[in-house]
Amino acid sequence: MAQWTLENIGLNEAAKDIFRMDADYGVPELVGSILNILFTILGLVFLGLMVYGGMLWLLSEGEEKKVNKARGFIFHSILGLILVLSAFAITSFVVQQLTQQTIVAPAAP
């Protein structure tokens, strides 16, 4: 039986550049990688809450109180997704502007 290793299932190749630190990889790239991981986790939380709300609605058997609870989960998870996407857009814009303003281009010869 084959032994499961990171090399066998391809996780090393998939994650090789996440926390790479060399001359071309500085603080902005590290912060960007961390934010991408954070927003991915928040997206998965949204997906889980949507599935949970859907299951609550499906299993509510028409009881108004349970249906309202399920609608609340779905509404609040969509609201959370909107907030996360807004935070992602603002963060991306700010990081891009800071990177463009702080990196000095070499002088033309």
C-alpha positions as CSV (number, residue, x, y, z in Angstrom):
1,M,0.0,0.0,0.0
2,A,1.3,3.4,-0.9
3,Q,2.1,5.8,1.9
4,W,0.4,9.2,1.8
5,T,3.0,12.0,1.7
6,L,2.8,15.7,0.6
7,E,4.7,14.8,-2.6
8,N,2.3,12.0,-3.5
9,I,-0.8,14.1,-3.3
10,G,0.7,17.3,-4.8
11,L,0.4,19.6,-1.8
12,N,4.1,20.6,-1.9
13,E,3.7,21.8,-5.5
14,A,0.4,23.6,-4.8
15,A,1.7,25.5,-1.8
16,K,5.4,26.1,-2.7
17,D,5.0,29.8,-3.2
18,I,2.8,30.7,-0.3
19,F,5.5,31.7,2.2
20,R,8.5,31.9,-0.1
21,M,11.0,34.5,1.1
22,D,13.8,35.5,-1.2
23,A,15.1,38.7,-2.8
24,D,12.0,39.1,-5.0
25,Y,9.5,38.3,-2.3
26,G,9.1,41.1,0.3
27,V,6.7,42.3,2.9
28,P,3.9,43.3,0.5
29,E,3.9,39.9,-1.0
30,L,3.9,38.2,2.4
31,V,1.0,40.4,3.6
32,G,-0.9,39.6,0.3
33,S,-0.4,35.9,0.8
34,I,-1.7,36.1,4.4
35,L,-4.7,38.2,3.3
36,N,-5.5,35.7,0.5
37,I,-5.4,32.8,3.0
38,L,-7.6,34.8,5.4
39,F,-10.2,35.7,2.7
40,T,-10.2,32.1,1.5
41,I,-11.0,30.9,5.0
42,L,-13.8,33.5,5.3
43,G,-15.2,32.3,2.0
44,L,-15.3,28.8,3.3
45,V,-17.0,30.0,6.5
46,F,-19.6,31.7,4.3
47,L,-20.2,28.5,2.3
48,G,-20.6,26.5,5.5
49,L,-23.1,29.0,6.9
50,M,-25.1,29.0,3.7
51,V,-25.2,25.2,3.7
52,Y,-26.3,25.2,7.4
53,G,-29.0,27.7,6.7
54,G,-30.2,25.7,3.7
55,M,-30.3,22.6,5.8
56,L,-32.3,24.4,8.5
57,W,-34.8,25.6,6.0
58,L,-35.0,22.1,4.4
59,L,-35.6,20.4,7.7
60,S,-37.9,23.1,9.1
61,E,-41.0,21.1,8.1
62,G,-42.9,24.4,7.4
63,E,-42.7,25.6,11.0
64,E,-42.6,29.4,10.8
65,K,-40.1,29.8,13.7
66,K,-37.6,27.4,12.1
67,V,-38.0,28.9,8.7
68,N,-37.4,32.4,10.1
69,K,-34.2,31.1,11.8
70,A,-33.0,29.6,8.5
71,R,-33.7,32.8,6.6
72,G,-31.8,34.7,9.3
73,F,-28.8,32.4,8.8
74,I,-28.9,32.8,5.1
75,F,-29.4,36.6,5.2
76,H,-26.6,37.2,7.7
77,S,-24.2,34.9,5.8
78,I,-24.9,36.9,2.6
79,L,-24.4,40.1,4.5
80,G,-21.1,38.7,5.8
81,L,-20.1,37.8,2.3
82,I,-20.8,41.4,1.2
83,L,-18.7,42.7,4.0
84,V,-15.8,40.3,3.3
85,L,-15.8,41.1,-0.4
86,S,-15.9,44.9,0.4
87,A,-13.0,44.4,2.8
88,F,-11.1,42.5,0.1
89,A,-11.7,45.2,-2.5
90,I,-10.6,48.0,-0.1
91,T,-7.5,46.0,1.1
92,S,-6.5,45.2,-2.5
93,F,-6.9,48.9,-3.5
94,V,-4.9,50.2,-0.5
95,V,-2.1,47.6,-0.8
96,Q,-1.8,48.4,-4.6
97,Q,-1.7,52.1,-4.0
98,L,0.9,51.8,-1.2
99,T,3.0,49.5,-3.3
100,Q,2.9,51.9,-6.3
101,Q,3.7,54.9,-4.1
102,T,6.5,53.4,-2.0
103,I,8.4,51.5,-4.7
104,V,10.8,53.9,-6.4
105,A,11.3,53.2,-10.1
106,P,14.9,53.3,-11.4
107,A,15.9,56.4,-13.2
108,A,15.9,56.3,-17.0
109,P,19.4,56.4,-18.5
